[in-house]
Amino acid sequence: MLAMLEGISSTRISGELSYAVTLAAAVWVTYKQRSSAGARVFGSPVSTRFIAGVNPMLTVACVQFVLLLDMAFNWRWKLHDFLAGDAEANNLYAGRRPVQVLVLEILAVLLICAAGLLIFRLRHRPGVAIAMAGTLLSLGMWCTEVISYHNVDHILYHMVGSLMVVSFIWIALCCFTTLGVLIEGRR
């Protein structure tokens, strides 16, 4: 991908591969569900719909695709740099730390509430619940990287062997999401 133009690292490659595998699984399950849309489970039609007629595996696939593009094009860091530059231009950069902490706290509360709501709403479809929760947590991780609070960055970008800690988080979140996608695919 564009990693060649902006520098190849094992951390970046691990993220790209993780999101690519999750995307492939979600696309495969979406295709499988569409091709068997007339299938019946326990005498009733298989429902692949989630909220407002949206297929949850298609939603997962779309978000994973955007996260893969982000990994390839470094959008989260371009957005971070833009926000930091804007804060500097408005003389707000020096006071950013309390705001970053507040935003991270709000993000954590929103993620917990949203994940709980998803799990409750999808309690009868565990694969979808796991896949959607994993995708939601991946978006939370993306937001955390954009916020880029120094103390969090110190942990996330610490090297463990040839990978940064953030790589292991991306891999774990993608494995979690892929597990949910595959569970749903077996329905």
C-alpha positions as CSV (number, residue, x, y, z in Angstrom):
1,M,0.0,0.0,0.0
2,L,1.2,3.5,0.6
3,A,3.4,2.2,3.5
4,M,6.2,2.1,0.8
5,L,5.8,5.8,0.2
6,E,5.6,6.9,3.8
7,G,7.9,4.3,5.4
8,I,7.4,0.7,6.1
9,S,7.3,-0.6,9.7
10,S,6.4,-3.9,11.2
11,T,3.9,-2.0,13.4
12,R,2.1,-0.5,10.4
13,I,2.2,-3.8,8.4
14,S,0.7,-5.7,11.4
15,G,-2.2,-3.1,11.5
16,E,-2.8,-3.3,7.7
17,L,-2.8,-7.1,7.8
18,S,-5.1,-7.3,10.8
19,Y,-7.7,-4.9,9.3
20,A,-7.4,-6.6,5.9
21,V,-8.1,-10.1,7.4
22,T,-11.1,-8.7,9.4
23,L,-12.4,-6.9,6.3
24,A,-12.1,-10.1,4.2
25,A,-14.0,-12.2,6.8
26,A,-16.8,-9.6,7.0
27,V,-17.1,-9.3,3.2
28,W,-17.2,-13.1,2.9
29,V,-19.9,-13.4,5.6
30,T,-21.9,-10.6,4.0
31,Y,-21.7,-12.3,0.6
32,K,-22.6,-15.7,2.1
33,Q,-25.6,-14.1,3.8
34,R,-26.8,-12.4,0.7
35,S,-26.4,-15.6,-1.4
36,S,-28.5,-17.5,1.1
37,A,-31.0,-14.8,1.8
38,G,-33.8,-17.2,1.1
39,A,-32.5,-19.7,3.7
40,R,-34.7,-20.6,6.6
41,V,-33.6,-21.3,10.2
42,F,-36.1,-23.1,12.4
43,G,-38.9,-22.5,9.9
44,S,-38.5,-18.7,9.7
45,P,-36.5,-16.7,7.2
46,V,-32.9,-15.8,8.2
47,S,-32.8,-12.2,9.3
48,T,-29.6,-10.4,8.3
49,R,-30.9,-7.0,9.2
50,F,-29.8,-4.9,12.2
51,I,-31.1,-1.4,12.7
52,A,-33.1,0.4,10.0
53,G,-32.6,-2.5,7.5
54,V,-28.8,-2.3,7.6
55,N,-26.9,-5.6,7.5
56,P,-24.5,-5.6,10.5
57,M,-21.8,-7.6,8.6
58,L,-21.9,-5.0,5.8
59,T,-21.5,-2.3,8.5
60,V,-18.6,-4.1,10.0
61,A,-17.0,-4.5,6.6
62,C,-17.4,-0.8,5.7
63,V,-15.9,0.3,9.0
64,Q,-13.0,-2.2,8.7
65,F,-12.4,-0.9,5.1
66,V,-12.2,2.7,6.4
67,L,-9.8,1.6,9.2
68,L,-7.6,-0.2,6.6
69,L,-7.5,2.9,4.4
70,D,-6.7,4.9,7.5
71,M,-3.8,2.6,8.2
72,A,-2.6,2.9,4.6
73,F,-2.9,6.6,4.3
74,N,-2.2,7.6,7.9
75,W,-5.4,9.7,8.2
76,R,-5.5,9.6,12.0
77,W,-2.1,11.3,12.3
78,K,-2.9,13.8,9.6
79,L,-6.1,14.7,11.5
80,H,-4.0,14.8,14.8
81,D,-1.5,17.1,13.2
82,F,-4.2,19.4,11.8
83,L,-5.9,19.6,15.2
84,A,-2.6,20.3,16.9
85,G,-1.7,23.0,14.3
86,D,-5.1,24.6,14.8
87,A,-4.7,24.6,18.6
88,E,-1.2,26.2,18.2
89,A,-2.6,28.8,15.9
90,N,-5.2,29.7,18.4
91,N,-2.8,29.6,21.4
92,L,-4.6,26.7,22.9
93,Y,-1.9,24.0,22.5
94,A,-0.3,24.7,25.9
95,G,-3.6,23.9,27.7
96,R,-4.4,20.8,25.7
97,R,-3.7,18.2,28.4
98,P,-6.8,18.7,30.7
99,V,-8.9,18.8,27.5
100,Q,-7.4,15.5,26.2
101,V,-8.0,13.8,29.6
102,L,-11.6,15.0,29.6
103,V,-12.2,13.8,26.0
104,L,-10.6,10.4,26.8
105,E,-12.9,10.0,29.8
106,I,-16.0,10.9,27.8
107,L,-14.8,8.5,25.0
108,A,-14.4,5.7,27.6
109,V,-17.9,6.3,29.0
110,L,-19.5,6.5,25.5
111,L,-17.7,3.3,24.5
112,I,-18.8,1.4,27.6
113,C,-22.4,2.6,27.2
114,A,-22.5,1.8,23.5
115,A,-20.9,-1.6,23.9
116,G,-23.4,-2.4,26.6
117,L,-26.3,-1.3,24.5
118,L,-25.0,-3.3,21.5
119,I,-24.6,-6.4,23.6
120,F,-28.0,-6.0,25.1
121,R,-29.7,-5.3,21.8
122,L,-27.9,-8.2,20.1
123,R,-28.0,-10.7,22.9
124,H,-29.7,-13.3,20.7
125,R,-27.0,-12.9,18.0
126,P,-23.7,-13.3,19.8
127,G,-21.6,-13.2,16.6
128,V,-23.0,-9.9,15.6
129,A,-22.7,-8.6,19.1
130,I,-19.0,-9.6,19.3
131,A,-18.2,-8.2,15.8
132,M,-20.0,-4.9,16.4
133,A,-18.4,-4.5,19.8
134,G,-14.9,-5.2,18.4
135,T,-15.5,-2.7,15.6
136,L,-16.7,-0.1,18.1
137,L,-13.6,-0.7,20.2
138,S,-11.4,-0.3,17.1
139,L,-13.1,3.0,16.5
140,G,-12.4,4.0,20.1
141,M,-8.7,3.0,19.6
142,W,-8.6,5.2,16.5
143,C,-10.1,8.1,18.5
144,T,-7.5,7.5,21.3
145,E,-4.7,7.8,18.8
146,V,-6.1,11.0,17.3
147,I,-6.4,12.5,20.8
148,S,-2.8,11.5,21.4
149,Y,-2.5,12.2,25.1
150,H,1.2,11.9,26.0
151,N,0.9,9.4,28.9
152,V,-1.3,7.1,26.8
153,D,1.1,7.5,23.8
154,H,4.0,6.5,26.0
155,I,2.3,3.1,26.6
156,L,0.9,2.6,23.1
157,Y,4.1,3.4,21.2
158,H,6.4,1.4,23.5
159,M,8.4,-1.2,21.5
160,V,8.0,-4.8,22.4
161,G,10.3,-6.7,20.1
162,S,9.8,-5.4,16.6
163,L,6.2,-4.2,17.3
164,M,4.7,-1.4,19.3
165,V,2.1,-2.2,22.0
166,V,-0.5,-0.6,19.8
167,S,0.1,-3.3,17.2
168,F,-0.9,-6.0,19.7
169,I,-4.1,-4.0,20.5
170,W,-5.0,-3.7,16.8
171,I,-4.4,-7.4,16.4
172,A,-6.4,-8.3,19.5
173,L,-9.3,-6.1,18.4
174,C,-9.3,-7.5,14.9
175,C,-9.2,-11.1,16.2
176,F,-12.1,-10.3,18.5
177,T,-14.1,-8.8,15.6
178,T,-13.2,-11.6,13.2
179,L,-14.3,-14.1,15.8
180,G,-17.7,-12.5,15.9
181,V,-17.9,-12.3,12.2
182,L,-17.1,-16.0,11.9
183,I,-19.6,-17.0,14.6
184,E,-22.2,-15.0,12.7
185,G,-21.1,-16.7,9.4
186,R,-21.9,-20.1,11.0
187,R,-25.5,-19.2,11.7
